[in-house]
Amino acid sequence: MDQYSQDPFSPVNDDGVHNRQDSRDSLFLMADFRVHGEKDVRAVRVRNLSQGGLMAEFPDGLTQGLRVEFDVRGIGWVPGHVAWSAAGRIGVAFDRQIDPMLARKPVGQGAHTPTFVKPIFTRTQR
């Protein structure tokens, strides 16, 4: 059981913020972040990702309920709101479900290393 699990004795909350049934995929991923409606974008470290949200490192903290957007690799911009903010991390509940496995797909297009990356060795004549 993790520190953010729902307390079984607390009242039922149907707003989705406390719904922890989605399996979370622990990872280390950089994503762009912005407050909804603002142009300033900053990079954040995403620590886990699920269909319904994410947890990211955010030392400054954010106000619960603040509308935000994340540009997750392989998925694109996803809107949501801050569900919680504590100890230098934030939890975000997405407005729509995503496929978190898309963020794990390789970035490259081909199956081989491009030739411009491979070192060129020349033989010396003796």
N, C-alpha and C positions, 0 to 999 in steps of 0.2 A: 504494500500500500504506500503510495507516495504522499508527500506533505500537502498536496492539493486535492486529495480525494474528498468526495462529498461526505458529510457527516450523515449517517443513516437516521439520526434522531432529530435532525433539523427539519423544518417545514419544507414541503415539496416546492420547488421553484421551476416553473415551466418556461423561463426566458431563454434557456439554452446555455447560459453562461456557466452554470454549475453542472452541466451534462458532461460527464467524463467517460462515457461509454465508448467513444471513438478511440481506437488504438492509436497511440502516438509513436512516431518513428523518430528515435533519437538520432541526431545527426549534427554535423557542424557545417553550416551553410551561410554564406553571406547573401544578404538581400537588401534591396533599396527600400527605404521607408519614407513616408511623408504623412503629415497631418492632412486630412481630407480638405480640399479647397486651397491648399497652399502649394507653392512651387518649390520650396526648399526640400531637397532630397538628401538623405544621409544614409550611409551604409550601417547595417546592424548585423550582429551574429545571431542566427536562428539556431536554437538548441534542440527543439523538437517540433515536429510538424504532423498534423493529422488532417482528416477531411474537413474538420470544423474549425481549426484554428492553429495557432503556433505559440511557442514561448521563445522570446528573444532577450538577449542581454541589452539592457537600457539603463545605464547608471543613473541618469537624471530622474528616472521615473516619469510616469504620465498619469493624468487624471482618469479615473475609472469612467467609462462611458464615452471617452473622446473618440471621435470618428477618425480612422486611420486607413492607410492603404499600403500594401507591401507588394513589391515587384519580385516575385519568387521565380528563380531560374526554371525554365521549362513550363511555367504556368502563366506568367504575366502578372499584371496588377490585380490584386484581390482586395476588395474593400471589407472593412469590418470595424469593430470597436474594441477598446481596451476593456477586458473583463476584470483584470486585476493588475496591480503594480506593487512589487515588494522586493527588497533586498537586491536592487540592481537588475531586476528582470521584469518583463511584462508578459501577460497572457492576452492574446487577442482572439476573439471569436469572429470568424468570417461570416459575411452575409450570405454566402452560398458555399456549398461543399465543393472541394477540389479533390483531385487525385494526387496525393502526396508522392506517389511513386514517380510521377513525371519529373519531380525535382531531382531524382536520383539518376535519371538517364544521362548517359555520356553526352558531353557538349559537342564533341567532334562529329563530323559527318561520315568519314571513311573508316575502313577497317585497318588501314595501314598508316604508318608514320609518313607524313609528307616528305618528299625528297629534300626540300629546303631545310628540314630539321636534321637530317642525317649528316654526319660528318663525312667529308670527302678525304680519303686517304690516297695519296699517290705513291707509286712504287719508284724507288730510285734505281736507276740503271747502274750496274757495277761492271 
